[in-house]
Amino acid sequence: MTQSPEPRLLPWSGPEGKPCYLITDDDGGPVSRLADTTESTQLGMGLQLLAHARCLLPDAPHGELRYLAERLAECLADVLRVAESRGRRLDAFDSAN
């Protein structure tokens, strides 16, 4: 009997902010590819925002700091979701081998 694959945590949330999962045997399917592209985009945006924050922080007025903090929090949430998803897939890979 074949064990079903671990559901993949997708890099976006559903209505009401609930996590979305993908259950598939095809790692190269269209939703998997979209999730891979989205994760890559989210990580890239996080890197760009971090670089911007490092430049802005020394002399930033308070209003700009609030906006920057909100964007950093959004990026951190995205990156943590990507890390959780990839960690789950690594764990599933390790237990399969």
C-alpha positions as CSV (number, residue, x, y, z in Angstrom):
1,M,0.0,0.0,0.0
2,T,1.4,3.4,-1.0
3,Q,1.4,6.2,1.6
4,S,-0.3,9.4,0.4
5,P,2.0,12.4,0.2
6,E,2.1,15.0,3.0
7,P,-0.1,18.0,2.1
8,R,1.9,21.0,0.9
9,L,1.3,24.3,2.7
10,L,0.8,26.8,0.0
11,P,2.4,30.3,0.1
12,W,-1.0,32.1,0.3
13,S,-3.9,31.9,2.6
14,G,-7.6,31.3,1.9
15,P,-10.6,33.3,2.9
16,E,-10.5,34.4,6.6
17,G,-6.7,34.0,6.5
18,K,-6.8,30.2,6.9
19,P,-3.9,28.2,5.5
20,C,-4.3,26.5,2.1
21,Y,-2.9,23.0,1.3
22,L,-2.2,21.1,-1.8
23,I,-2.5,17.3,-1.9
24,T,-1.0,15.8,-5.1
25,D,1.4,13.1,-6.3
26,D,2.6,15.5,-9.0
27,D,5.3,17.9,-7.8
28,G,5.5,19.4,-11.2
29,G,1.8,20.2,-11.6
30,P,0.4,23.6,-12.3
31,V,-0.5,24.5,-8.8
32,S,2.9,23.3,-7.5
33,R,4.6,25.4,-10.1
34,L,2.5,28.4,-9.2
35,A,3.3,27.9,-5.5
36,D,7.1,27.6,-6.3
37,T,6.9,30.9,-8.3
38,T,5.0,32.6,-5.6
39,E,7.4,31.4,-2.9
40,S,10.4,32.7,-5.0
41,T,8.6,36.1,-5.5
42,Q,7.8,36.4,-1.8
43,L,11.4,35.6,-0.8
44,G,12.8,38.1,-3.3
45,M,10.4,40.8,-2.1
46,G,11.5,40.1,1.4
47,L,15.2,40.6,0.4
48,Q,14.4,43.9,-1.3
49,L,12.4,45.2,1.6
50,L,15.1,44.2,4.1
51,A,17.7,46.1,2.0
52,H,15.4,49.1,1.8
53,A,14.8,49.0,5.6
54,R,18.6,48.9,6.3
55,C,19.0,52.1,4.2
56,L,15.9,53.9,5.5
57,L,16.1,53.1,9.3
58,P,19.0,55.4,10.4
59,D,17.2,58.6,9.3
60,A,13.5,57.7,8.9
61,P,10.7,59.8,10.3
62,H,8.1,58.0,12.5
63,G,5.4,57.8,9.8
64,E,7.7,56.0,7.4
65,L,8.9,53.6,10.1
66,R,5.3,52.5,10.7
67,Y,4.8,51.8,7.0
68,L,8.1,50.0,6.9
69,A,7.3,47.9,10.0
70,E,3.9,46.9,8.5
71,R,5.5,45.7,5.2
72,L,8.3,43.9,7.1
73,A,5.7,42.1,9.2
74,E,3.9,41.0,6.0
75,C,7.1,39.8,4.4
76,L,8.1,37.9,7.6
77,A,4.8,36.1,7.6
78,D,5.3,35.1,4.0
79,V,8.8,33.9,4.6
80,L,7.8,31.9,7.7
81,R,5.0,30.2,5.7
82,V,7.6,29.3,3.0
83,A,10.0,28.0,5.6
84,E,7.2,25.9,7.2
85,S,6.1,24.5,3.9
86,R,9.7,23.6,2.8
87,G,10.4,22.1,6.2
88,R,7.4,19.9,6.0
89,R,8.4,18.7,2.5
90,L,12.0,18.0,3.7
91,D,10.6,16.0,6.7
92,A,8.3,14.0,4.4
93,F,11.3,13.4,2.0
94,D,13.5,12.2,4.9
95,S,10.9,9.8,6.2
96,A,10.3,8.4,2.7
97,N,14.0,7.5,2.4
